[in-house]
Amino acid sequence: MGNIVAIVGRPNVGKSTFYNRLIGERQAIIDDTSGVTRDRQYGTSDWNGKTFTVVDTGGFVKSSDDVFESAIRSQVKIAIQEASVIIFMVDVLTGVTDLDEEVAQMLRQTDKPSFLMVNKVDNHNRMLDANEFWSLGFEETFFVSSLSGSGTGELLDAVAEHIENEEPLESTLPKFAIVGQPNVGKSSLTNALLGEERNIVTEIAGTTRDSIHTVYNKFGKEFLLIDTAGMRKKAKVHENLEFYSVMRAIKAIEDADVCILMIDAQTGMEAQDMSIFRLAQRRKKGIVILVNKWDLVENKETNTARDFEETILEKISPFNDVPILFISTLEKQRIFQAVEMAMDVYENRGRRIKTSELNDKMLPEIDRTPPPAHRGLYVKIKYITQLPTPYPSFIFFCNHPKHVKENYKLFLENRLRQHFKFTGSPISIFFRQK
């Protein structure tokens, strides 16, 4: 069990539309051209009190007929290996295709919970047509229209039963995951830290074999390092390397307390890095950003590092209370500083503030800058307390909780960050009626 839900199926069956419905924001760009969904392939969804990460595999298939069939096959294999639940989507308009039968065959041979979702069923005739999909042999078959949303509730009820939101790794040690795009130097960092060639590092993206949990115990620091570059089967992986590494990154983020996000100094913070960052943020994990290969950046002027840092902070705002460090795994530059930073962030994420101290510091701030009135209603915040969650979350008790605006929430978060040390950790703020 775990909490990654993968949506698999042929292109254009409606995966992105359904994905958007789950993520609740028009995150993926929907377009009839195959492969438009490239940037945003994963996000967080909540259903029945369960939180899970949804992966839309649509963005990972480069479409030319010969490539795409094999790509979908390898995707299904990876999903069976890495996901907790698989939603197999088919299209009532095209009927059962050979590829659908092949995928069904693969899914039937696994014990992973898989659901068949027949999409575009939005009228009586299509409902009748949809019956032919029972021939694929799935006990759990759902007739859905992801455009109108009909039928999605029943499907999600079934999915949620298989989601478990508990801490996957039973260990009291801090858990650090090194995440980032293929070839950014994740394994080199692991090797530099552990001081031994743990993984064979080569220039080919994705040559690391499996996600390894190693206990690091040096210089008075002890933690679990989750190395995720993970590649089990070398063959046939190249076309789906991106999908594979994303599944791995998501898994690592789920396992970790702090995510060490590595980005390449030569390319800067790209869309894929942003996706990983936002996912870690939404899962309330601590974050440290390491800019690797800084040694390869030419003509570094006095301000280059500072400018580079500003650019990153702009991109990740409003959550930009995040430590950024320039390193070179090759020259082992500042890599132990990276460990110190991750340790700090781990402490910040677990920080508990006494209720009295919280109110002493925050209530005067609120008096100085009270929440804006809403339609003549004055919001009065009377009392603040921290919740016993693994990451910093606070409840502000007030008379009109529904009328506190997002920008005031940001103001409170910034004040909390000013008074107490939460660098690198996302903060949750809730308003409740006293």
C-alpha angles and dihedrals in degrees: 000000000000133000115278116115115193122198111208133177144103119311117275097022088117104267094143095049090052092044090054091051089055096044091046097220129081089254104147117056106241115216135149094238110097114248100023091122092074104126108045110047104146140034143148127277134183127208129165090351093305120118120207141164116246119208118199104203092192093091093060103062119093101206121231111122098244092047099042099057092052091042091055091048092052090045091055089050091051091046091051088051100043112021127081096214130017125209110197110201125202133175121242090205095063096037122212111336128195090252091053089054091049093051091046089053091053093048093048090059093059131074092218111118105260128181127198112222116193104201134203093035098146106138140039096262093051088049088059091046090050091065091078088072091071083078089074087072103235115150089201104056120158128192107214144165107210090189096058094024096233112152095012093106094060091047092050092047087058093045093048091058088067096048119098120188103197133121102277099202116058101213134119091211119100110263117221123186122196106215135173143107122314113280097017091119105265095143093043088056092049090049093046090052096044092041095222134084093262094162125025103253116207135157094254110102112244103017096133110106112215144351105275127197109205128179109231113203116168139119091014093302123118127182144132115260115208108202109193109177083109122167118174106174115033095195120089094359099113097084092048100036092114093053091046094051091047092052088050094048091050091050092050093048089052090052099044137084093199127026117210102205113201119201130182116252090212097056101028124208107340132189092266091052089050091052091053090046094050092047092053089046094050090048087053095239125154113256135206120177118214119191104207130196091034086147089066095056108104130221097012106194123200093272102036096103091044093049090047090051093049090053091053093047091051091052096049096043140154085041098048103133086109127129115241122195130184111220144164115212089189094059091031087237116172094339094133088050085059089058091050089051093050089050091052092049090049089055093046091051091054095043116135119201119203112245092235092053091046092054094042092055102034105039093062088050089052091048090052093047109022121189112274114262115255116216091331093314113125114213112218118193109204109172142008132205136172120240122230094246125134089251131042112285127159138194119215111198113213143151099251107028093167093060100058108112127225094246091055088051088055090049090054091047091052091049091050088052091049095053101036131034110254099140112157095013127102114232127214120210125192131184120213136178109255 
